[in-house]
Amino acid sequence: MLILVYCKDKPGGLPLRRATRAEHLEYMIAARDRVVFGGPLLSEEGEPVGSVFALNAASRAEAEAFLAAEPYCVAGLFEEVRVHPMRQMVPEEPAGVLDRELARERAAAAGAPGEPAPR
């Protein structure tokens, strides 16, 4: 299951983020086979204000255990953490998923019987 994690830093969190960054990077490097993509959320000025990443996990509980040990979380950097299951479509995984989704949408719009397209 693919889990999207959105984390918003506490106000004034930049010094804590910087102090914890090496540990965070070590943790993410150790998990690089499970992290599909990720990176910092940036302010208009280009400063980090949060983090977002997609994690392959067997369950939501596994994703939450991953977060419980994540250095930024352990340090108390985040004001808000949101965890959502998601379905990857871009880049296509598996290949051809967008074409199949489009065909379903067009069939549904034309009133053809068939399986409704997932949202």
VMD Tcl script that builds the backbone (N, CA, C; Angstrom):
set m [mol new atoms 357]
animate dup $m
set s [atomselect $m all]
$s set {name element resname resid chain x y z} {
  {N N MET 1 A 0.857 -1.168 0.000}
  {CA C MET 1 A 0.000 0.000 0.000}
  {C C MET 1 A 0.898 1.223 0.000}
  {N N LEU 2 A 0.503 2.194 -0.774}
  {CA C LEU 2 A 1.251 3.442 -0.841}
  {C C LEU 2 A 0.603 4.448 0.105}
  {N N ILE 3 A 1.409 5.051 0.957}
  {CA C ILE 3 A 0.934 6.000 1.962}
  {C C ILE 3 A 1.605 7.351 1.715}
  {N N LEU 4 A 0.787 8.401 1.588}
  {CA C LEU 4 A 1.307 9.752 1.461}
  {C C LEU 4 A 1.360 10.371 2.854}
  {N N VAL 5 A 2.505 10.947 3.182}
  {CA C VAL 5 A 2.694 11.584 4.486}
  {C C VAL 5 A 2.993 13.062 4.250}
  {N N TYR 6 A 2.177 13.923 4.877}
  {CA C TYR 6 A 2.320 15.381 4.778}
  {C C TYR 6 A 2.611 15.894 6.178}
  {N N CYS 7 A 3.711 16.592 6.334}
  {CA C CYS 7 A 4.113 17.108 7.645}
  {C C CYS 7 A 4.371 18.603 7.550}
  {N N LYS 8 A 3.756 19.360 8.434}
  {CA C LYS 8 A 3.948 20.811 8.487}
  {C C LYS 8 A 4.767 21.134 9.731}
  {N N ASP 9 A 5.855 21.886 9.551}
  {CA C ASP 9 A 6.708 22.260 10.683}
  {C C ASP 9 A 5.986 23.200 11.634}
  {N N LYS 10 A 6.385 23.149 12.903}
  {CA C LYS 10 A 5.918 24.128 13.883}
  {C C LYS 10 A 6.516 25.485 13.516}
  {N N PRO 11 A 5.826 26.570 13.832}
  {CA C PRO 11 A 6.421 27.895 13.593}
  {C C PRO 11 A 7.775 27.995 14.296}
  {N N GLY 12 A 8.735 28.577 13.615}
  {CA C GLY 12 A 10.064 28.734 14.194}
  {C C GLY 12 A 10.861 27.439 14.260}
  {N N GLY 13 A 10.461 26.435 13.490}
  {CA C GLY 13 A 11.091 25.126 13.556}
  {C C GLY 13 A 12.385 24.963 12.771}
  {N N LEU 14 A 12.777 25.968 12.006}
  {CA C LEU 14 A 13.948 25.820 11.139}
  {C C LEU 14 A 15.228 25.446 11.901}
  {N N PRO 15 A 15.533 26.053 13.064}
  {CA C PRO 15 A 16.743 25.628 13.792}
  {C C PRO 15 A 16.690 24.146 14.203}
  {N N LEU 16 A 15.535 23.667 14.642}
  {CA C LEU 16 A 15.394 22.258 15.011}
  {C C LEU 16 A 15.536 21.365 13.782}
  {N N ARG 17 A 14.963 21.783 12.672}
  {CA C ARG 17 A 15.094 21.025 11.418}
  {C C ARG 17 A 16.571 20.911 11.038}
  {N N ARG 18 A 17.282 22.001 11.094}
  {CA C ARG 18 A 18.698 21.979 10.719}
  {C C ARG 18 A 19.509 21.099 11.665}
  {N N ALA 19 A 19.210 21.163 12.960}
  {CA C ALA 19 A 19.945 20.381 13.949}
  {C C ALA 19 A 19.684 18.879 13.811}
  {N N THR 20 A 18.546 18.509 13.248}
  {CA C THR 20 A 18.131 17.113 13.145}
  {C C THR 20 A 18.308 16.560 11.738}
  {N N ARG 21 A 18.710 17.385 10.801}
  {CA C ARG 21 A 18.711 16.999 9.389}
  {C C ARG 21 A 19.594 15.792 9.088}
  {N N ALA 22 A 20.791 15.714 9.651}
  {CA C ALA 22 A 21.677 14.580 9.366}
  {C C ALA 22 A 21.022 13.264 9.800}
  {N N GLU 23 A 20.409 13.245 10.977}
  {CA C GLU 23 A 19.714 12.031 11.444}
  {C C GLU 23 A 18.553 11.685 10.522}
  {N N HIS 24 A 17.811 12.705 10.104}
  {CA C HIS 24 A 16.689 12.489 9.181}
  {C C HIS 24 A 17.190 11.883 7.870}
  {N N LEU 25 A 18.268 12.444 7.320}
  {CA C LEU 25 A 18.809 11.929 6.062}
  {C C LEU 25 A 19.285 10.490 6.219}
  {N N GLU 26 A 19.950 10.173 7.319}
  {CA C GLU 26 A 20.381 8.789 7.572}
  {C C GLU 26 A 19.181 7.848 7.597}
  {N N TYR 27 A 18.114 8.279 8.245}
  {CA C TYR 27 A 16.893 7.455 8.350}
  {C C TYR 27 A 16.278 7.215 6.970}
  {N N MET 28 A 16.207 8.270 6.168}
  {CA C MET 28 A 15.629 8.143 4.836}
  {C C MET 28 A 16.520 7.322 3.911}
  {N N ILE 29 A 17.822 7.444 4.040}
  {CA C ILE 29 A 18.734 6.628 3.242}
  {C C ILE 29 A 18.536 5.153 3.582}
  {N N ALA 30 A 18.398 4.845 4.864}
  {CA C ALA 30 A 18.174 3.455 5.276}
  {C C ALA 30 A 16.842 2.921 4.755}
  {N N ALA 31 A 15.886 3.821 4.491}
  {CA C ALA 31 A 14.546 3.423 4.033}
  {C C ALA 31 A 14.335 3.688 2.550}
  {N N ARG 32 A 15.380 3.972 1.804}
  {CA C ARG 32 A 15.201 4.387 0.407}
  {C C ARG 32 A 14.499 3.346 -0.446}
  {N N ASP 33 A 14.529 2.076 -0.056}
  {CA C ASP 33 A 13.808 1.051 -0.817}
  {C C ASP 33 A 12.307 1.100 -0.553}
  {N N ARG 34 A 11.873 1.811 0.486}
  {CA C ARG 34 A 10.456 1.936 0.836}
  {C C ARG 34 A 9.867 3.299 0.505}
  {N N VAL 35 A 10.723 4.305 0.329}
  {CA C VAL 35 A 10.258 5.670 0.062}
  {C C VAL 35 A 10.238 5.882 -1.455}
  {N N VAL 36 A 9.036 6.093 -2.003}
  {CA C VAL 36 A 8.859 6.244 -3.451}
  {C C VAL 36 A 9.346 7.607 -3.917}
  {N N PHE 37 A 8.990 8.650 -3.177}
  {CA C PHE 37 A 9.482 10.003 -3.439}
  {C C PHE 37 A 9.309 10.797 -2.164}
  {N N GLY 38 A 9.979 11.922 -2.090}
  {CA C GLY 38 A 9.821 12.772 -0.917}
  {C C GLY 38 A 10.741 13.958 -0.974}
  {N N GLY 39 A 10.516 14.877 -0.062}
  {CA C GLY 39 A 11.357 16.055 0.034}
  {C C GLY 39 A 10.703 17.115 0.893}
  {N N PRO 40 A 11.415 18.221 1.082}
  {CA C PRO 40 A 10.887 19.300 1.915}
  {C C PRO 40 A 9.831 20.115 1.174}
  {N N LEU 41 A 8.871 20.604 1.929}
  {CA C LEU 41 A 7.939 21.623 1.439}
  {C C LEU 41 A 8.633 22.957 1.670}
  {N N LEU 42 A 8.521 23.872 0.717}
  {CA C LEU 42 A 9.247 25.134 0.809}
  {C C LEU 42 A 8.311 26.327 0.909}
  {N N SER 43 A 8.752 27.340 1.632}
  {CA C SER 43 A 8.047 28.617 1.673}
  {C C SER 43 A 8.294 29.334 0.351}
  {N N GLU 44 A 7.617 30.450 0.147}
  {CA C GLU 44 A 7.845 31.266 -1.053}
  {C C GLU 44 A 9.294 31.752 -1.124}
  {N N GLU 45 A 9.941 31.865 0.025}
  {CA C GLU 45 A 11.333 32.318 0.080}
  {C C GLU 45 A 12.321 31.169 -0.110}
  {N N GLY 46 A 11.825 29.939 -0.233}
  {CA C GLY 46 A 12.687 28.785 -0.443}
  {C C GLY 46 A 13.162 28.094 0.814}
  {N N GLU 47 A 12.630 28.482 1.970}
  {CA C GLU 47 A 13.009 27.842 3.234}
  {C C GLU 47 A 12.100 26.643 3.509}
  {N N PRO 48 A 12.636 25.558 4.083}
  {CA C PRO 48 A 11.799 24.399 4.406}
  {C C PRO 48 A 10.752 24.747 5.468}
  {N N VAL 49 A 9.522 24.309 5.218}
  {CA C VAL 49 A 8.417 24.536 6.164}
  {C C VAL 49 A 7.662 23.247 6.463}
  {N N GLY 50 A 8.171 22.144 5.955}
  {CA C GLY 50 A 7.522 20.862 6.172}
  {C C GLY 50 A 8.160 19.802 5.309}
  {N N SER 51 A 7.539 18.642 5.287}
  {CA C SER 51 A 8.031 17.518 4.498}
  {C C SER 51 A 6.858 16.775 3.899}
  {N N VAL 52 A 7.105 16.125 2.772}
  {CA C VAL 52 A 6.111 15.249 2.168}
  {C C VAL 52 A 6.852 14.059 1.583}
  {N N PHE 53 A 6.261 12.874 1.729}
  {CA C PHE 53 A 6.840 11.703 1.093}
  {C C PHE 53 A 5.795 10.619 0.938}
  {N N ALA 54 A 6.053 9.728 -0.008}
  {CA C ALA 54 A 5.198 8.565 -0.235}
  {C C ALA 54 A 5.990 7.337 0.197}
  {N N LEU 55 A 5.361 6.510 1.007}
  {CA C LEU 55 A 6.007 5.353 1.620}
  {C C LEU 55 A 5.272 4.089 1.230}
  {N N ASN 56 A 6.007 3.085 0.775}
  {CA C ASN 56 A 5.418 1.766 0.579}
  {C C ASN 56 A 5.376 1.085 1.939}
  {N N ALA 57 A 4.180 0.720 2.375}
  {CA C ALA 57 A 4.004 0.063 3.669}
  {C C ALA 57 A 2.926 -1.005 3.538}
  {N N ALA 58 A 3.011 -2.026 4.349}
  {CA C ALA 58 A 2.018 -3.102 4.318}
  {C C ALA 58 A 0.681 -2.641 4.886}
  {N N SER 59 A 0.728 -1.617 5.755}
  {CA C SER 59 A -0.490 -1.143 6.405}
  {C C SER 59 A -0.277 0.273 6.914}
  {N N ARG 60 A -1.369 0.899 7.303}
  {CA C ARG 60 A -1.276 2.228 7.913}
  {C C ARG 60 A -0.488 2.150 9.214}
  {N N ALA 61 A -0.693 1.075 9.970}
  {CA C ALA 61 A 0.030 0.899 11.234}
  {C C ALA 61 A 1.543 0.849 10.993}
  {N N GLU 62 A 1.954 0.181 9.915}
  {CA C GLU 62 A 3.380 0.125 9.595}
  {C C GLU 62 A 3.903 1.517 9.245}
  {N N ALA 63 A 3.116 2.288 8.508}
  {CA C ALA 63 A 3.519 3.659 8.166}
  {C C ALA 63 A 3.625 4.510 9.432}
  {N N GLU 64 A 2.695 4.353 10.344}
  {CA C GLU 64 A 2.735 5.125 11.586}
  {C C GLU 64 A 3.927 4.718 12.453}
  {N N ALA 65 A 4.308 3.428 12.426}
  {CA C ALA 65 A 5.504 2.989 13.152}
  {C C ALA 65 A 6.756 3.614 12.526}
  {N N PHE 66 A 6.782 3.689 11.196}
  {CA C PHE 66 A 7.884 4.349 10.498}
  {C C PHE 66 A 7.998 5.800 10.963}
  {N N LEU 67 A 6.867 6.491 11.035}
  {CA C LEU 67 A 6.862 7.892 11.473}
  {C C LEU 67 A 7.283 8.038 12.930}
  {N N ALA 68 A 6.876 7.104 13.764}
  {CA C ALA 68 A 7.196 7.190 15.200}
  {C C ALA 68 A 8.699 7.188 15.452}
  {N N ALA 69 A 9.470 6.603 14.539}
  {CA C ALA 69 A 10.920 6.549 14.693}
  {C C ALA 69 A 11.641 7.571 13.817}
  {N N GLU 70 A 10.910 8.305 12.970}
  {CA C GLU 70 A 11.520 9.277 12.058}
  {C C GLU 70 A 12.083 10.443 12.872}
  {N N PRO 71 A 13.360 10.793 12.684}
  {CA C PRO 71 A 14.010 11.794 13.540}
  {C C PRO 71 A 13.306 13.133 13.667}
  {N N TYR 72 A 12.747 13.674 12.589}
  {CA C TYR 72 A 12.027 14.939 12.711}
  {C C TYR 72 A 10.811 14.775 13.624}
  {N N CYS 73 A 10.116 13.659 13.490}
  {CA C CYS 73 A 8.953 13.408 14.358}
  {C C CYS 73 A 9.388 13.235 15.810}
  {N N VAL 74 A 10.442 12.457 16.009}
  {CA C VAL 74 A 10.950 12.223 17.370}
  {C C VAL 74 A 11.363 13.540 18.024}
  {N N ALA 75 A 11.961 14.428 17.243}
  {CA C ALA 75 A 12.430 15.722 17.770}
  {C C ALA 75 A 11.287 16.695 18.046}
  {N N GLY 76 A 10.069 16.387 17.547}
  {CA C GLY 76 A 8.937 17.277 17.765}
  {C C GLY 76 A 8.878 18.440 16.796}
  {N N LEU 77 A 9.441 18.268 15.614}
  {CA C LEU 77 A 9.479 19.353 14.626}
  {C C LEU 77 A 8.104 19.695 14.068}
  {N N PHE 78 A 7.232 18.713 13.950}
  {CA C PHE 78 A 5.998 18.917 13.198}
  {C C PHE 78 A 4.826 19.391 14.037}
  {N N GLU 79 A 4.145 20.386 13.500}
  {CA C GLU 79 A 2.905 20.900 14.074}
  {C C GLU 79 A 1.730 20.017 13.644}
  {N N GLU 80 A 1.829 19.480 12.437}
  {CA C GLU 80 A 0.740 18.697 11.861}
  {C C GLU 80 A 1.329 17.571 11.023}
  {N N VAL 81 A 0.760 16.373 11.149}
  {CA C VAL 81 A 1.142 15.228 10.328}
  {C C VAL 81 A -0.141 14.601 9.809}
  {N N ARG 82 A -0.225 14.454 8.491}
  {CA C ARG 82 A -1.374 13.794 7.857}
  {C C ARG 82 A -0.871 12.558 7.129}
  {N N VAL 83 A -1.611 11.473 7.279}
  {CA C VAL 83 A -1.249 10.202 6.663}
  {C C VAL 83 A -2.440 9.735 5.837}
  {N N HIS 84 A -2.217 9.515 4.526}
  {CA C HIS 84 A -3.299 9.126 3.626}
  {C C HIS 84 A -2.855 7.992 2.706}
  {N N PRO 85 A -3.656 6.939 2.595}
  {CA C PRO 85 A -3.383 5.968 1.535}
  {C C PRO 85 A -3.580 6.660 0.182}
  {N N MET 86 A -2.820 6.245 -0.796}
  {CA C MET 86 A -2.962 6.839 -2.120}
  {C C MET 86 A -2.720 5.776 -3.183}
  {N N ARG 87 A -3.049 6.116 -4.382}
  {CA C ARG 87 A -2.787 5.252 -5.526}
  {C C ARG 87 A -1.925 6.040 -6.498}
  {N N GLN 88 A -0.768 5.510 -6.819}
  {CA C GLN 88 A 0.144 6.188 -7.744}
  {C C GLN 88 A -0.336 5.992 -9.168}
  {N N MET 89 A -0.390 7.091 -9.912}
  {CA C MET 89 A -0.735 7.034 -11.328}
  {C C MET 89 A 0.321 7.717 -12.191}
  {N N VAL 90 A 1.043 8.685 -11.644}
  {CA C VAL 90 A 2.092 9.372 -12.385}
  {C C VAL 90 A 3.306 9.479 -11.473}
  {N N PRO 91 A 4.498 9.050 -11.878}
  {CA C PRO 91 A 4.717 8.253 -13.067}
  {C C PRO 91 A 3.904 6.961 -12.996}
  {N N GLU 92 A 3.538 6.485 -14.165}
  {CA C GLU 92 A 2.630 5.347 -14.239}
  {C C GLU 92 A 3.195 4.115 -13.543}
  {N N GLU 93 A 2.380 3.587 -12.658}
  {CA C GLU 93 A 2.724 2.362 -11.938}
  {C C GLU 93 A 1.443 1.612 -11.675}
  {N N PRO 94 A 1.132 0.588 -12.392}
  {CA C PRO 94 A 1.925 -0.027 -13.449}
  {C C PRO 94 A 1.778 0.731 -14.767}
  {N N ALA 95 A 2.648 0.402 -15.708}
  {CA C ALA 95 A 2.607 1.045 -17.019}
  {C C ALA 95 A 1.230 0.859 -17.650}
  {N N GLY 96 A 0.719 1.922 -18.266}
  {CA C GLY 96 A -0.566 1.858 -18.955}
  {C C GLY 96 A -1.768 2.190 -18.092}
  {N N VAL 97 A -1.565 2.472 -16.814}
  {CA C VAL 97 A -2.697 2.733 -15.917}
  {C C VAL 97 A -3.482 3.972 -16.349}
  {N N LEU 98 A -2.823 4.999 -16.839}
  {CA C LEU 98 A -3.548 6.202 -17.261}
  {C C LEU 98 A -4.431 5.919 -18.467}
  {N N ASP 99 A -3.934 5.140 -19.425}
  {CA C ASP 99 A -4.748 4.783 -20.587}
  {C C ASP 99 A -5.989 3.986 -20.167}
  {N N ARG 100 A -5.818 3.055 -19.241}
  {CA C ARG 100 A -6.967 2.269 -18.760}
  {C C ARG 100 A -7.973 3.154 -18.026}
  {N N GLU 101 A -7.484 4.086 -17.213}
  {CA C GLU 101 A -8.378 4.997 -16.499}
  {C C GLU 101 A -9.153 5.872 -17.474}
  {N N LEU 102 A -8.476 6.374 -18.491}
  {CA C LEU 102 A -9.135 7.209 -19.489}
  {C C LEU 102 A -10.205 6.414 -20.235}
  {N N ALA 103 A -9.905 5.185 -20.607}
  {CA C ALA 103 A -10.886 4.346 -21.298}
  {C C ALA 103 A -12.115 4.124 -20.422}
  {N N ARG 104 A -11.908 3.879 -19.125}
  {CA C ARG 104 A -13.045 3.711 -18.195}
  {C C ARG 104 A -13.879 4.977 -18.113}
  {N N GLU 105 A -13.212 6.128 -18.011}
  {CA C GLU 105 A -13.922 7.405 -17.905}
  {C C GLU 105 A -14.746 7.664 -19.156}
  {N N ARG 106 A -14.151 7.415 -20.314}
  {CA C ARG 106 A -14.878 7.637 -21.567}
  {C C ARG 106 A -16.061 6.685 -21.697}
  {N N ALA 107 A -15.874 5.434 -21.286}
  {CA C ALA 107 A -16.969 4.461 -21.334}
  {C C ALA 107 A -18.082 4.872 -20.377}
  {N N ALA 108 A -17.721 5.335 -19.193}
  {CA C ALA 108 A -18.724 5.772 -18.213}
  {C C ALA 108 A -19.483 6.987 -18.735}
  {N N ALA 109 A -18.767 7.921 -19.362}
  {CA C ALA 109 A -19.413 9.123 -19.897}
  {C C ALA 109 A -20.359 8.785 -21.038}
  {N N ALA 110 A -20.039 7.725 -21.764}
  {CA C ALA 110 A -20.878 7.308 -22.895}
  {C C ALA 110 A -22.039 6.407 -22.441}
  {N N GLY 111 A -22.074 6.100 -21.142}
  {CA C GLY 111 A -23.133 5.268 -20.611}
  {C C GLY 111 A -22.923 3.789 -20.839}
  {N N ALA 112 A -21.711 3.399 -21.157}
  {CA C ALA 112 A -21.430 1.978 -21.378}
  {C C ALA 112 A -21.388 1.262 -20.040}
  {N N PRO 113 A -21.879 0.032 -20.004}
  {CA C PRO 113 A -21.806 -0.735 -18.768}
  {C C PRO 113 A -20.338 -1.099 -18.496}
  {N N GLY 114 A -20.046 -1.292 -17.264}
  {CA C GLY 114 A -18.687 -1.683 -16.894}
  {C C GLY 114 A -18.364 -1.204 -15.503}
  {N N GLU 115 A -17.180 -1.504 -15.118}
  {CA C GLU 115 A -16.712 -1.145 -13.794}
  {C C GLU 115 A -16.472 0.360 -13.708}
  {N N PRO 116 A -17.013 1.013 -12.669}
  {CA C PRO 116 A -16.770 2.459 -12.551}
  {C C PRO 116 A -15.293 2.721 -12.277}
  {N N ALA 117 A -14.817 3.824 -12.774}
  {CA C ALA 117 A -13.427 4.195 -12.576}
  {C C ALA 117 A -13.203 4.597 -11.130}
  {N N PRO 118 A -12.100 4.120 -10.504}
  {CA C PRO 118 A -11.779 4.572 -9.152}
  {C C PRO 118 A -11.429 6.038 -9.167}
  {N N ARG 119 A -11.688 6.718 -8.092}
  {CA C ARG 119 A -11.397 8.158 -7.973}
  {C C ARG 119 A -10.122 8.381 -7.240}
}
mol reanalyze $m
mol bondsrecalc $m
mol representation Tube
mol addrep $m
